[in-house]
Amino acid sequence: MIERINVANLPTPKGHYVHAVRHNQTLYISGQLPVADDGSHETGASFEDQSRQVLRNMLAVLEGAGSGPEMLLKVTVYLVNVDHWPTFDAIFAEMLGEVRPARAVVPVPALHYGYLLEVEAIAAG
């Protein structure tokens, strides 16, 4: 059984995708950009603010799908400038506490709307 999930308190995806897909007991979270809760794009926000927003978006998808951060299995982070990695790592630790999923960091030349990072994840649940 495949369940497609859109979370009510997040902006509706603009492309041909959903916030997450559940297959059996695995949740696949689509790439999340640091889009504001009201759907606006604040691409001029600092890297720190973008990092917190993208993680809030990922956590909102987890919660909306009936899961939680403790269920994260793997997180993939796409960074426009790999020099931001230490800052993101610190914010990730701050926001997720003891939760330590497998993780990958992928340097990329650019992201949609000019954002500095995007996060996708796989979770149990």
N, C-alpha and C positions, 0 to 999 in steps of 0.2 A: 504494500500500500504506500502510495506517495501522497503526502499532504503539502500543499503550497500555502505559505503563511505570509500575510501582510499584517503588520502591527498597526493598530488603530491610532496610536499616539505619535507615529512617525509620518513624515511626508510620504505620499504614495510614490513608488518608484516611477521615474519618467521613462525608463526604457522597457524593453520586453523581458521583464524578470520580476521576481517577488523578493521580499526581504529574506525569506528563508524557505528551505524545503526539508521536510522530515521524511526519512525513509527508514522503516523499522524503528529502531531506537537511536538513530543518528540524525542530528540537526546540522544542516549545512547553511551557514549564514552568508548571504551575498556580500560582496564588497561594500563596505560602508565608507562614505565620504563624511567629512565634518560639516554636513549640512545642518543648519540651525533647526530647532524644533518646529519653527513655523515654515520651514521649507526654503528660507532665504539662504543665499550664498554669501558668506562673509570671508571671501578668499584673502582679504587683507589682514585677517586676524593673525595674531602671533602663532608661531609653531606650537607653543605651549597650549594656547586656547584651542587650536585645531586638534591637538592630541586629546585633550579632555573631551571635546565634543564628539570626536569619532569613537572614543571608548564609551561615552554615554549612549551613543547610537547603537553600538554593538550590544551593550548591556540591556538596552530597551528591547532589542530583538529577542535576546535570550529570555527576558522576562515575559514578553508578549507570546512567546512560544511555549511558555510553561516550564522553562528551564532556568538556569542561573549560572553565575560565574564559576561556581565550584564544579560545574559539569563540562567546562571547556576542555577540549582535547588538544586542539591545535589552533594557533593564531598565525596568520600570515600578514606581515606589515609591508606595504609598498611605500618607500620613502623617496621623495624627489632628491633629497640631498642626504647621503648617508652620514654626513657630519651631525645630523640631528639624532642619530641613533642613541647616544647616551641620554639625551634629554627625554626621548620617548621611553626609554627603558625605565628611567626614574619615575615618570608619570604613570606608566603601566603598573609598576610596583606599588605606587601610592594608591591607585584606584582599585587594584585587584588584591592587595594584601598578600596573604599566604597562597593564593591560587597561582599555580605555576604550570600552565599548559606547555606542550611542545610549541616551538615558535620558530618562524623563519622571517628574515628581513631581506627584502628584495629591492635593491636600488633601481629606480626608474628615471627616465629623462623628464617626464611630465605626466600630470594627471588631469582628468576632466575638470573644467572650470578654473584651472590654475591652483588647485589645492596642493598641499605639501605632503599629504599622506592619505592612504586608504587601508582599511583593515578588513580581512575576511576571516571566518572562523568555522571550526567544526566542533560540535559539542554532543555529548550524550543527552538523550532525552527526547 
